[in-house]
Amino acid sequence: MEKGVVLELLESVPHLLKLPSKQIWFDFDDEADVLYVSFERPQGATDSELTEDGVVMRYRGDRLVGVTILNVHRRFSGQR
């Protein structure tokens, strides 16, 4: 199992390098099925936008400081 996790992480590296910050925090709420991604801590978001596909983009001014992804299991693994 560990080898599979490492391979999946390696596949995600090119995408992670394109994100707006080199420090990224991930928090997953399993009960709510929500993934929180922060590009700054604290986020200090002053505005947010909910997309049609259930993603909340959080901004401080014009700067993207975080993303909240709803229904993570359903979206990525077909569960729940």
Distance bins in CASP14 RR format, pairs under 12 A and 6 or more apart:
PFRMAT RR
TARGET T0000
AUTHOR 0000-0000-0000
RMODE 2
METHOD distances of the structure
MODEL  1
1 7 0 0 0 0 0 1 0 0 0 0 0
1 8 0 0 0 0 0 1 0 0 0 0 0
2 8 0 0 0 0 0 1 0 0 0 0 0
2 9 0 0 0 0 0 1 0 0 0 0 0
3 9 0 0 0 0 0 1 0 0 0 0 0
3 10 0 0 0 0 0 1 0 0 0 0 0
4 10 0 0 0 0 1 0 0 0 0 0 0
4 11 0 0 0 0 1 0 0 0 0 0 0
5 11 0 0 0 0 0 1 0 0 0 0 0
5 12 0 0 0 0 0 1 0 0 0 0 0
6 12 0 0 0 0 0 1 0 0 0 0 0
6 13 0 0 0 0 0 1 0 0 0 0 0
7 13 0 0 0 0 0 1 0 0 0 0 0
8 15 0 0 0 0 0 1 0 0 0 0 0
8 76 0 0 0 0 0 1 0 0 0 0 0
9 15 0 0 0 0 0 1 0 0 0 0 0
9 16 0 0 0 0 1 0 0 0 0 0 0
9 26 0 0 0 0 0 1 0 0 0 0 0
10 16 0 0 0 0 0 1 0 0 0 0 0
12 18 0 0 0 0 0 1 0 0 0 0 0
12 19 0 0 0 0 0 1 0 0 0 0 0
12 24 0 0 0 0 0 1 0 0 0 0 0
12 26 0 0 0 0 0 1 0 0 0 0 0
13 19 0 0 0 0 0 1 0 0 0 0 0
13 24 0 0 0 0 0 1 0 0 0 0 0
15 24 0 0 0 0 0 1 0 0 0 0 0
15 37 0 0 0 0 0 1 0 0 0 0 0
16 22 0 0 0 0 1 0 0 0 0 0 0
16 23 0 0 0 0 0 1 0 0 0 0 0
16 24 1 0 0 1 0 0 0 0 0 0 0
16 26 0 0 0 0 0 1 0 0 0 0 0
16 37 0 0 0 0 0 1 0 0 0 0 0
16 39 0 0 0 0 0 1 0 0 0 0 0
17 24 0 0 0 0 0 1 0 0 0 0 0
18 24 0 0 0 0 0 1 0 0 0 0 0
19 25 0 0 0 0 0 1 0 0 0 0 0
19 26 0 0 0 0 0 1 0 0 0 0 0
19 37 0 0 0 0 1 0 0 0 0 0 0
19 38 0 0 0 0 0 1 0 0 0 0 0
19 39 1 0 0 1 0 0 0 0 0 0 0
19 40 0 0 0 0 0 1 0 0 0 0 0
19 64 0 0 0 0 1 0 0 0 0 0 0
19 65 0 0 0 0 0 1 0 0 0 0 0
19 66 0 0 0 0 1 0 0 0 0 0 0
19 67 0 0 0 0 1 0 0 0 0 0 0
20 37 0 0 0 0 0 1 0 0 0 0 0
20 38 0 0 0 0 0 1 0 0 0 0 0
20 39 1 0 1 0 0 0 0 0 0 0 0
20 40 0 0 0 0 1 0 0 0 0 0 0
20 57 0 0 0 0 0 1 0 0 0 0 0
20 58 0 0 0 0 0 1 0 0 0 0 0
20 59 0 0 0 0 0 1 0 0 0 0 0
20 60 0 0 0 0 0 1 0 0 0 0 0
20 62 0 0 0 0 0 1 0 0 0 0 0
20 63 1 0 0 1 0 0 0 0 0 0 0
20 64 1 0 1 0 0 0 0 0 0 0 0
20 65 0 0 0 0 1 0 0 0 0 0 0
20 66 0 0 0 0 1 0 0 0 0 0 0
20 67 0 0 0 0 0 1 0 0 0 0 0
21 37 0 0 0 0 1 0 0 0 0 0 0
21 38 0 0 0 0 1 0 0 0 0 0 0
21 39 1 1 0 0 0 0 0 0 0 0 0
21 40 1 0 0 1 0 0 0 0 0 0 0
21 41 0 0 0 0 1 0 0 0 0 0 0
21 43 0 0 0 0 0 1 0 0 0 0 0
21 63 0 0 0 0 1 0 0 0 0 0 0
21 64 0 0 0 0 1 0 0 0 0 0 0
21 65 0 0 0 0 1 0 0 0 0 0 0
21 66 0 0 0 0 1 0 0 0 0 0 0
21 67 0 0 0 0 0 1 0 0 0 0 0
22 39 0 0 0 0 1 0 0 0 0 0 0
22 40 0 0 0 0 0 1 0 0 0 0 0
23 37 0 0 0 0 0 1 0 0 0 0 0
23 38 0 0 0 0 1 0 0 0 0 0 0
23 39 1 0 0 1 0 0 0 0 0 0 0
23 40 0 0 0 0 1 0 0 0 0 0 0
23 41 1 0 0 1 0 0 0 0 0 0 0
23 65 0 0 0 0 0 1 0 0 0 0 0
24 35 0 0 0 0 0 1 0 0 0 0 0
24 36 0 0 0 0 0 1 0 0 0 0 0
24 37 1 0 0 1 0 0 0 0 0 0 0
24 38 1 0 0 1 0 0 0 0 0 0 0
24 39 1 0 0 1 0 0 0 0 0 0 0
24 40 0 0 0 0 1 0 0 0 0 0 0
24 41 0 0 0 0 1 0 0 0 0 0 0
24 64 0 0 0 0 0 1 0 0 0 0 0
24 65 0 0 0 0 0 1 0 0 0 0 0
24 66 0 0 0 0 1 0 0 0 0 0 0
24 67 0 0 0 0 0 1 0 0 0 0 0
25 35 0 0 0 0 0 1 0 0 0 0 0
25 36 1 0 0 1 0 0 0 0 0 0 0
25 37 1 0 0 1 0 0 0 0 0 0 0
25 38 1 0 1 0 0 0 0 0 0 0 0
25 39 0 0 0 0 1 0 0 0 0 0 0
25 40 0 0 0 0 1 0 0 0 0 0 0
25 41 1 0 1 0 0 0 0 0 0 0 0
25 42 0 0 0 0 0 1 0 0 0 0 0
25 43 0 0 0 0 1 0 0 0 0 0 0
25 65 0 0 0 0 0 1 0 0 0 0 0
25 66 0 0 0 0 1 0 0 0 0 0 0
25 67 0 0 0 0 0 1 0 0 0 0 0
26 34 0 0 0 0 0 1 0 0 0 0 0
26 35 1 0 0 1 0 0 0 0 0 0 0
26 36 1 0 0 1 0 0 0 0 0 0 0
26 37 1 0 1 0 0 0 0 0 0 0 0
26 38 0 0 0 0 1 0 0 0 0 0 0
26 39 0 0 0 0 0 1 0 0 0 0 0
26 41 0 0 0 0 0 1 0 0 0 0 0
26 66 0 0 0 0 0 1 0 0 0 0 0
26 67 0 0 0 0 0 1 0 0 0 0 0
26 68 0 0 0 0 0 1 0 0 0 0 0
26 69 0 0 0 0 0 1 0 0 0 0 0
26 72 0 0 0 0 0 1 0 0 0 0 0
27 34 0 0 0 0 1 0 0 0 0 0 0
27 35 1 0 0 1 0 0 0 0 0 0 0
27 36 1 0 1 0 0 0 0 0 0 0 0
27 37 0 0 0 0 1 0 0 0 0 0 0
27 38 1 0 0 1 0 0 0 0 0 0 0
27 41 0 0 0 0 0 1 0 0 0 0 0
27 43 0 0 0 0 0 1 0 0 0 0 0
27 66 0 0 0 0 0 1 0 0 0 0 0
27 67 0 0 0 0 0 1 0 0 0 0 0
27 68 0 0 0 0 1 0 0 0 0 0 0
27 69 0 0 0 0 0 1 0 0 0 0 0
27 72 0 0 0 0 0 1 0 0 0 0 0
28 34 1 0 0 1 0 0 0 0 0 0 0
28 35 1 0 1 0 0 0 0 0 0 0 0
28 36 1 0 0 1 0 0 0 0 0 0 0
28 37 0 0 0 0 1 0 0 0 0 0 0
28 68 0 0 0 0 0 1 0 0 0 0 0
28 69 0 0 0 0 1 0 0 0 0 0 0
28 72 1 0 0 1 0 0 0 0 0 0 0
28 73 0 0 0 0 1 0 0 0 0 0 0
28 76 0 0 0 0 0 1 0 0 0 0 0
29 35 1 0 0 1 0 0 0 0 0 0 0
29 36 1 0 0 1 0 0 0 0 0 0 0
29 68 0 0 0 0 1 0 0 0 0 0 0
29 69 0 0 0 0 0 1 0 0 0 0 0
29 70 0 0 0 0 0 1 0 0 0 0 0
29 71 0 0 0 0 0 1 0 0 0 0 0
29 72 0 0 0 0 1 0 0 0 0 0 0
29 73 0 0 0 0 0 1 0 0 0 0 0
30 72 0 0 0 0 1 0 0 0 0 0 0
30 73 0 0 0 0 1 0 0 0 0 0 0
30 79 0 0 0 0 0 1 0 0 0 0 0
30 80 0 0 0 0 0 1 0 0 0 0 0
31 72 0 0 0 0 0 1 0 0 0 0 0
31 73 0 0 0 0 0 1 0 0 0 0 0
31 80 0 0 0 0 0 1 0 0 0 0 0
32 68 0 0 0 0 0 1 0 0 0 0 0
32 69 0 0 0 0 0 1 0 0 0 0 0
32 70 0 0 0 0 1 0 0 0 0 0 0
32 71 0 0 0 0 1 0 0 0 0 0 0
32 72 0 0 0 0 1 0 0 0 0 0 0
32 73 0 0 0 0 0 1 0 0 0 0 0
32 80 0 0 0 0 0 1 0 0 0 0 0
33 54 0 0 0 0 0 1 0 0 0 0 0
33 68 0 0 0 0 0 1 0 0 0 0 0
33 69 0 0 0 0 1 0 0 0 0 0 0
33 70 1 0 0 1 0 0 0 0 0 0 0
33 71 1 0 1 0 0 0 0 0 0 0 0
33 72 1 0 1 0 0 0 0 0 0 0 0
33 73 1 0 1 0 0 0 0 0 0 0 0
33 74 1 0 0 1 0 0 0 0 0 0 0
33 75 0 0 0 0 1 0 0 0 0 0 0
33 76 0 0 0 0 0 1 0 0 0 0 0
33 77 0 0 0 0 0 1 0 0 0 0 0
33 78 0 0 0 0 0 1 0 0 0 0 0
33 79 0 0 0 0 1 0 0 0 0 0 0
33 80 1 0 0 1 0 0 0 0 0 0 0
34 54 0 0 0 0 0 1 0 0 0 0 0
34 55 0 0 0 0 0 1 0 0 0 0 0
34 56 0 0 0 0 1 0 0 0 0 0 0
34 67 0 0 0 0 0 1 0 0 0 0 0
34 68 1 0 0 1 0 0 0 0 0 0 0
34 69 1 0 0 1 0 0 0 0 0 0 0
34 70 1 0 1 0 0 0 0 0 0 0 0
34 71 1 0 0 1 0 0 0 0 0 0 0
34 72 1 0 0 1 0 0 0 0 0 0 0
34 73 0 0 0 0 0 1 0 0 0 0 0
34 74 0 0 0 0 0 1 0 0 0 0 0
34 75 0 0 0 0 0 1 0 0 0 0 0
34 80 0 0 0 0 0 1 0 0 0 0 0
35 54 0 0 0 0 0 1 0 0 0 0 0
35 55 0 0 0 0 1 0 0 0 0 0 0
35 56 0 0 0 0 0 1 0 0 0 0 0
35 66 0 0 0 0 0 1 0 0 0 0 0
35 67 0 0 0 0 1 0 0 0 0 0 0
35 68 1 0 0 1 0 0 0 0 0 0 0
35 69 1 0 1 0 0 0 0 0 0 0 0
35 70 0 0 0 0 1 0 0 0 0 0 0
35 71 0 0 0 0 1 0 0 0 0 0 0
35 72 1 0 1 0 0 0 0 0 0 0 0
35 73 0 0 0 0 1 0 0 0 0 0 0
35 74 0 0 0 0 0 1 0 0 0 0 0
35 75 0 0 0 0 1 0 0 0 0 0 0
35 76 0 0 0 0 1 0 0 0 0 0 0
36 43 0 0 0 0 1 0 0 0 0 0 0
36 45 0 0 0 0 0 1 0 0 0 0 0
36 55 0 0 0 0 0 1 0 0 0 0 0
36 56 0 0 0 0 1 0 0 0 0 0 0
36 58 0 0 0 0 1 0 0 0 0 0 0
36 65 0 0 0 0 0 1 0 0 0 0 0
36 66 1 0 0 1 0 0 0 0 0 0 0
36 67 1 0 0 1 0 0 0 0 0 0 0
36 68 1 0 1 0 0 0 0 0 0 0 0
36 69 0 0 0 0 1 0 0 0 0 0 0
36 70 0 0 0 0 0 1 0 0 0 0 0
36 72 0 0 0 0 0 1 0 0 0 0 0
37 43 0 0 0 0 0 1 0 0 0 0 0
37 55 0 0 0 0 1 0 0 0 0 0 0
37 56 0 0 0 0 0 1 0 0 0 0 0
37 57 0 0 0 0 0 1 0 0 0 0 0
37 58 0 0 0 0 1 0 0 0 0 0 0
37 64 0 0 0 0 0 1 0 0 0 0 0
37 65 0 0 0 0 1 0 0 0 0 0 0
37 66 1 0 1 0 0 0 0 0 0 0 0
37 67 1 0 1 0 0 0 0 0 0 0 0
37 68 1 0 0 1 0 0 0 0 0 0 0
37 69 1 0 0 1 0 0 0 0 0 0 0
37 72 0 0 0 0 0 1 0 0 0 0 0
38 44 0 0 0 0 1 0 0 0 0 0 0
38 45 0 0 0 0 1 0 0 0 0 0 0
38 58 0 0 0 0 1 0 0 0 0 0 0
38 60 0 0 0 0 0 1 0 0 0 0 0
38 64 0 0 0 0 0 1 0 0 0 0 0
38 65 1 0 0 1 0 0 0 0 0 0 0
38 66 1 0 1 0 0 0 0 0 0 0 0
38 67 0 0 0 0 1 0 0 0 0 0 0
38 68 0 0 0 0 1 0 0 0 0 0 0
39 45 0 0 0 0 0 1 0 0 0 0 0
39 57 0 0 0 0 0 1 0 0 0 0 0
39 58 0 0 0 0 1 0 0 0 0 0 0
39 59 0 0 0 0 0 1 0 0 0 0 0
39 60 0 0 0 0 1 0 0 0 0 0 0
39 63 0 0 0 0 1 0 0 0 0 0 0
39 64 1 0 0 1 0 0 0 0 0 0 0
39 65 1 0 1 0 0 0 0 0 0 0 0
39 66 1 0 1 0 0 0 0 0 0 0 0
39 67 0 0 0 0 1 0 0 0 0 0 0
40 58 0 0 0 0 1 0 0 0 0 0 0
40 59 0 0 0 0 0 1 0 0 0 0 0
40 60 1 0 0 1 0 0 0 0 0 0 0
40 61 0 0 0 0 0 1 0 0 0 0 0
40 63 0 0 0 0 1 0 0 0 0 0 0
40 64 0 0 0 0 1 0 0 0 0 0 0
40 65 1 0 1 0 0 0 0 0 0 0 0
40 66 1 0 0 1 0 0 0 0 0 0 0
40 67 0 0 0 0 0 1 0 0 0 0 0
41 65 0 0 0 0 1 0 0 0 0 0 0
41 66 0 0 0 0 0 1 0 0 0 0 0
42 58 0 0 0 0 0 1 0 0 0 0 0
42 60 0 0 0 0 1 0 0 0 0 0 0
42 65 0 0 0 0 1 0 0 0 0 0 0
42 66 0 0 0 0 0 1 0 0 0 0 0
43 56 0 0 0 0 0 1 0 0 0 0 0
43 57 0 0 0 0 0 1 0 0 0 0 0
43 58 1 0 1 0 0 0 0 0 0 0 0
43 59 0 0 0 0 1 0 0 0 0 0 0
43 60 1 0 0 1 0 0 0 0 0 0 0
43 61 0 0 0 0 0 1 0 0 0 0 0
43 63 0 0 0 0 0 1 0 0 0 0 0
43 64 0 0 0 0 0 1 0 0 0 0 0
43 65 1 0 1 0 0 0 0 0 0 0 0
43 66 1 0 1 0 0 0 0 0 0 0 0
43 67 0 0 0 0 0 1 0 0 0 0 0
43 68 0 0 0 0 0 1 0 0 0 0 0
44 58 0 0 0 0 1 0 0 0 0 0 0
44 59 0 0 0 0 1 0 0 0 0 0 0
44 60 1 0 1 0 0 0 0 0 0 0 0
44 61 0 0 0 0 1 0 0 0 0 0 0
44 63 0 0 0 0 0 1 0 0 0 0 0
44 65 1 0 0 1 0 0 0 0 0 0 0
44 66 0 0 0 0 1 0 0 0 0 0 0
45 56 0 0 0 0 1 0 0 0 0 0 0
45 57 0 0 0 0 1 0 0 0 0 0 0
45 58 1 1 0 0 0 0 0 0 0 0 0
45 59 1 0 0 1 0 0 0 0 0 0 0
45 60 1 0 1 0 0 0 0 0 0 0 0
45 61 0 0 0 0 1 0 0 0 0 0 0
45 63 0 0 0 0 1 0 0 0 0 0 0
45 64 0 0 0 0 1 0 0 0 0 0 0
45 65 1 0 1 0 0 0 0 0 0 0 0
45 66 1 0 0 1 0 0 0 0 0 0 0
45 67 0 0 0 0 0 1 0 0 0 0 0
45 68 0 0 0 0 0 1 0 0 0 0 0
46 58 0 0 0 0 1 0 0 0 0 0 0
46 59 1 0 0 1 0 0 0 0 0 0 0
46 60 1 0 1 0 0 0 0 0 0 0 0
46 61 1 0 1 0 0 0 0 0 0 0 0
46 62 0 0 0 0 0 1 0 0 0 0 0
46 63 0 0 0 0 1 0 0 0 0 0 0
46 64 0 0 0 0 0 1 0 0 0 0 0
46 65 0 0 0 0 1 0 0 0 0 0 0
46 66 0 0 0 0 0 1 0 0 0 0 0
47 56 0 0 0 0 0 1 0 0 0 0 0
47 57 0 0 0 0 1 0 0 0 0 0 0
47 58 1 0 0 1 0 0 0 0 0 0 0
47 59 1 0 1 0 0 0 0 0 0 0 0
47 60 1 0 0 1 0 0 0 0 0 0 0
47 61 1 0 0 1 0 0 0 0 0 0 0
47 62 0 0 0 0 1 0 0 0 0 0 0
47 63 0 0 0 0 0 1 0 0 0 0 0
47 64 0 0 0 0 0 1 0 0 0 0 0
47 65 0 0 0 0 1 0 0 0 0 0 0
47 66 0 0 0 0 0 1 0 0 0 0 0
48 54 0 0 0 0 0 1 0 0 0 0 0
48 55 0 0 0 0 0 1 0 0 0 0 0
48 56 1 0 1 0 0 0 0 0 0 0 0
48 57 1 0 0 1 0 0 0 0 0 0 0
48 58 1 0 1 0 0 0 0 0 0 0 0
48 59 1 0 0 1 0 0 0 0 0 0 0
48 60 0 0 0 0 0 1 0 0 0 0 0
48 61 0 0 0 0 0 1 0 0 0 0 0
48 64 0 0 0 0 0 1 0 0 0 0 0
48 65 0 0 0 0 1 0 0 0 0 0 0
48 66 0 0 0 0 1 0 0 0 0 0 0
48 67 0 0 0 0 1 0 0 0 0 0 0
48 68 0 0 0 0 1 0 0 0 0 0 0
49 55 0 0 0 0 1 0 0 0 0 0 0
49 56 1 0 0 1 0 0 0 0 0 0 0
49 57 1 0 1 0 0 0 0 0 0 0 0
49 58 0 0 0 0 1 0 0 0 0 0 0
49 59 1 0 0 1 0 0 0 0 0 0 0
49 61 0 0 0 0 0 1 0 0 0 0 0
49 64 0 0 0 0 1 0 0 0 0 0 0
49 66 0 0 0 0 0 1 0 0 0 0 0
49 67 0 0 0 0 0 1 0 0 0 0 0
49 68 0 0 0 0 0 1 0 0 0 0 0
50 56 1 0 1 0 0 0 0 0 0 0 0
50 57 0 0 0 0 1 0 0 0 0 0 0
50 58 0 0 0 0 0 1 0 0 0 0 0
50 67 0 0 0 0 0 1 0 0 0 0 0
50 68 0 0 0 0 1 0 0 0 0 0 0
50 69 0 0 0 0 0 1 0 0 0 0 0
50 70 0 0 0 0 1 0 0 0 0 0 0
51 57 1 0 0 1 0 0 0 0 0 0 0
51 58 0 0 0 0 0 1 0 0 0 0 0
51 67 0 0 0 0 1 0 0 0 0 0 0
51 68 0 0 0 0 0 1 0 0 0 0 0
51 69 0 0 0 0 0 1 0 0 0 0 0
51 70 0 0 0 0 1 0 0 0 0 0 0
52 70 0 0 0 0 0 1 0 0 0 0 0
53 69 0 0 0 0 1 0 0 0 0 0 0
53 70 0 0 0 0 1 0 0 0 0 0 0
53 71 0 0 0 0 1 0 0 0 0 0 0
53 74 0 0 0 0 0 1 0 0 0 0 0
53 75 0 0 0 0 1 0 0 0 0 0 0
54 67 0 0 0 0 0 1 0 0 0 0 0
54 68 0 0 0 0 1 0 0 0 0 0 0
54 69 1 0 0 1 0 0 0 0 0 0 0
54 70 1 0 1 0 0 0 0 0 0 0 0
54 71 1 0 0 1 0 0 0 0 0 0 0
54 72 0 0 0 0 0 1 0 0 0 0 0
54 74 0 0 0 0 0 1 0 0 0 0 0
54 75 0 0 0 0 1 0 0 0 0 0 0
55 64 0 0 0 0 0 1 0 0 0 0 0
55 66 0 0 0 0 0 1 0 0 0 0 0
55 67 1 0 0 1 0 0 0 0 0 0 0
55 68 1 0 0 1 0 0 0 0 0 0 0
55 69 1 0 1 0 0 0 0 0 0 0 0
55 70 1 0 0 1 0 0 0 0 0 0 0
55 71 0 0 0 0 1 0 0 0 0 0 0
55 72 0 0 0 0 0 1 0 0 0 0 0
55 75 0 0 0 0 1 0 0 0 0 0 0
56 64 0 0 0 0 0 1 0 0 0 0 0
56 65 0 0 0 0 0 1 0 0 0 0 0
56 66 0 0 0 0 1 0 0 0 0 0 0
56 67 1 0 0 1 0 0 0 0 0 0 0
56 68 1 1 0 0 0 0 0 0 0 0 0
56 69 0 0 0 0 1 0 0 0 0 0 0
56 70 1 0 0 1 0 0 0 0 0 0 0
56 71 0 0 0 0 0 1 0 0 0 0 0
57 63 0 0 0 0 0 1 0 0 0 0 0
57 64 1 0 0 1 0 0 0 0 0 0 0
57 65 0 0 0 0 1 0 0 0 0 0 0
57 66 1 0 0 1 0 0 0 0 0 0 0
57 67 1 0 1 0 0 0 0 0 0 0 0
57 68 0 0 0 0 1 0 0 0 0 0 0
57 69 0 0 0 0 0 1 0 0 0 0 0
58 64 1 0 0 1 0 0 0 0 0 0 0
58 65 1 0 1 0 0 0 0 0 0 0 0
58 66 1 0 1 0 0 0 0 0 0 0 0
58 67 1 0 0 1 0 0 0 0 0 0 0
58 68 1 0 0 1 0 0 0 0 0 0 0
58 69 0 0 0 0 0 1 0 0 0 0 0
59 65 1 0 0 1 0 0 0 0 0 0 0
59 66 0 0 0 0 1 0 0 0 0 0 0
59 67 0 0 0 0 0 1 0 0 0 0 0
60 66 0 0 0 0 1 0 0 0 0 0 0
69 75 1 0 0 1 0 0 0 0 0 0 0
69 76 0 0 0 0 1 0 0 0 0 0 0
70 76 0 0 0 0 0 1 0 0 0 0 0
70 80 0 0 0 0 0 1 0 0 0 0 0
71 77 0 0 0 0 0 1 0 0 0 0 0
71 78 0 0 0 0 1 0 0 0 0 0 0
71 79 0 0 0 0 0 1 0 0 0 0 0
71 80 1 0 0 1 0 0 0 0 0 0 0
72 78 0 0 0 0 0 1 0 0 0 0 0
72 79 0 0 0 0 1 0 0 0 0 0 0
72 80 0 0 0 0 1 0 0 0 0 0 0
73 79 1 0 1 0 0 0 0 0 0 0 0
73 80 1 0 1 0 0 0 0 0 0 0 0
74 80 1 0 1 0 0 0 0 0 0 0 0
END
